[in-house]
């Protein structure tokens, strides 16, 4: 009798352990995978703007631009962009511009698509704040003496575009995509503190208009 009771106790314990293990496995199977905050860093090189800006200015302007962003929680892309613009251009037949300077933009993009945020392909919308510092010589076409001045400008942007993954080697992925920009100039004064006319062209922004536009086509890689 005692042996039978002992066997029953052992059998009950084994059944309890088995039931507990089965419940644990089922619960683990239904648990959602943990989301990683950091999803990689991406470097982008713009290949369209150098051709577009030079072509619109009779191939007398040089423009180079790149961007670095970090992908967070699959959807968010804090972004830093920087570049250089220099050369000659004119407005109509009256004002000539000769200058060069650097610019940078900071901002963030978000992927608004709710399904499959982990996909390497993404639609992106975002904002930027841009600043440019340049040195210029500017004046009338008939003038032989143009004063050299330095100038800083600031603007904001609304951007939208997309990117697609075209290849992947181990943990390195290669991308291509485009980005459209609508720009709003903040520094709208027409003269500096010394009475000199403000430059008609702003590196990273374009012609000095209250509202401007731009487009980038880039190649990038993520690591």
N, C-alpha and C positions, 0 to 999 in steps of 0.2 A: 504493500500500500504506500509506504513512504517513497519507494523507488518510483512508483507511478506518479505520485504527487510532484516529485522532483523533476521528472521528465516533462510534466505539464508546465511547470514553472519555466524550465529552460526553453521549451517550445514557445511559450508566450513571450519571453524576452527576445528570442530570435525573430518572431513575427513583428514585434515592436520596432526592432532595429531595421528590419527590411522595410516596414511601412515608413519610418522616418527617412530612410535613404531615398525611397521612391518619391516622397513629397519634396525633398530637397532638390533632387534632379529635375522634377517638374517645375519647381519655382525658379531654378536657375535658367531653365529653357525659356521661361516667359519674361525673364529680366531683359530690359532694354540695354544694349551695349552702351558703355560709358562714352560720352562725347568728349573728344579732345579739344582743348581750347586752341592750341597752336596747330595749324595745318600747312605750314610751309611759307617760304619767302620766294617772291617772284621778282625778276629783273626784266624790264621791257626796254627795247630800243626802237625808237620811232624811225621808220624808213620813208614815210610819206611827206612829212613836213619839210625836210630839207629840199625836196624836189619842188613841192608846191610853192613854198615861200620864195625860193630862188626864181622859179618860173614867173611868178606874178610880179617880180621886181627886176625883170630883164637880166636875170642870172648875175646880179651884182650883190646879192645878199647871201650870207651863209647862216645856216641854222642847224643846230644839233640838240637833240633832246632825248632824255631817258627817264625811266620811272622805276621806283622800288616800292613794292607793297608787301604786306604781311597778311595772310589769310587767317582769320580767327573765327572759331565756332562755325566753320563752313560757309558763313554768309557775309562776314564783315572784312573789309579790305582797307585798313589805314594806309595812306599812300603819300609818298614824297617824290616830287618830280623836279628835275633841274635841267638847265641847258644854257646854251650860248647862242647869241645872234649878233652879227656884225656885217657892215658893208654900206652900200650907198643906195638911196632911193630918192624919190621926189614926189611932190604932190602937185599935180597939174604941171604948168610950165613956169611956176613962180618960185617954189621953195625946194631947195635941195637939202638932203640929210646925209651926213656921213658920221657913223657912230658904231659903237660896239658895247656889249655889256652882257652880264649874266642874269639869270632869273631862277626862281624856284617857286614851287607851289606845294601846299600841304592840304590835305583833306582826307576824305574817306569815301569808299563806295560800298554799296550793299547789293546783294543779289535778292531781288524781290520775289523770285519764284519759290513757292512753298514746297513743291514736290522735288524729291531727290536733291537736297541741298549739298550732298556729298559729291555730286557729279563734278568732274573737272571742267566741264563746260558751264558757262555762266552768262546771264544777262546782268548788266551792271548799271546802276544809277548812283550819282554822288554829287558832291560839292567840292570846290577848291577855293583857297585864298592864295593869290599870287603876288609876288613882289619882284621888281626888276631894278637894277642899278646900272647906269650906263654913262659913258662919256660921249659927247657929241660935238660936232661942228655943223651948224645949220644956219642958213640964210637965204637971201634972194639969189636967183641964178646969176644975176648981173653983178653981184658983189664979189670982190676978190678977197675980202677979209671976213672970215667967219669966226666968231669967238668960240673958244672951247669951253664947254660947261659940263658939269656932272648933274645927274638927275636920278631920283628914285620915284617909282610909281607903284601903285597898289590897285588890285582889282579882285573881283570874285567871279566864280564860274559855276554853272550847272552843267554836268556832264552825263552822258549816257552812251552805252555801247555794249559790246559782247566780246567774249574770248572763247576759243575752242582749243582743246588739246590735240595736237597733230602727231605726236610721237612720245614714247616713254622708254627710257633706258634705265633699268634698275629703279632708283628713287628720283631720278631726274626726268622732268617732263618738259616738253617744248610746246609753246603756244603761238597762236597768231590771233589777231583781232583788231578791232577798230574802236575809236572813241570820238564822239562828236561833242563840241563845246559851244556854249553860249556865254559870252563874257560881258561883265558890267564894270566899267571903269569907275573907281572911287576918287582918284586924284584928277579932278576935271578943271583945275585952274589953267589959264592960258599963258601965264607968265610966272617965272620963279621970283624969289625975293629980290634979285638984282635987276629985275625988269626984262630979263631975256625970255624970248618965246620958248615955250615948252616943246620938246622934240615931237615931230609928227609921227614918229615910229617908236614903239615900245617893245623891247625884247620879250618874247613869250606871250605878248598880247596882240601885237600887230599895229595897224594904223590907229592913231589916236582918235577914236570915235567913242561915244558914250556906251554904245553896245557893239560888240564884235562877235566873231565866230571863229571856229577852228575845227580841224579834224586831224586825227592821228591814225596811222595804220602801223601796227607794231609787231615785232617778233619778240618772244620772251621765253624764258626758261625758269622753272621752279625747282628749288632744291630743299 
